[in-house]
């Protein structure tokens, strides 16, 4: 079963949206998770609103930390703008998406970020790789 984890800082917006989009369009054989290096403990209202606009409900989700992830070698670890604040995770492929945090910017700009995440998620799940993916050396990815 292929696996992916989307990681940002708070696990309240970007990575939550990516997880929801991946679950909505992905093959059910994929194991899909999200987490934060410093989880906020809640889903940001902006993420709730923007996913609702796409017909996806995040109200049952919760912000999770890296330590709550299953211990495994991930096929893909997708880092979403957390840079050096993202801890090392064991992975076959490390994917870096330099995506700005949509919190605190005008809604129209935030929607563009959401749509960018949507396109990247679709590409990753459709092709199994992203144009931003790089195989890791050994099994450790950062």
Secondary structure, DSSP 8 states (H G I E B T S, - for coil): --EEEEEESSSSSHHHHHHHHHHHHS-TTSEEEEEETT--SS--HHHHHHHHTTT---TT----BGGGS-SS-EEEEEE-S-GGGS--EEEEEEEE------TTS-HHHHHHHHHHHHHHHHHHHHHSS-TTEEE-STTEE-
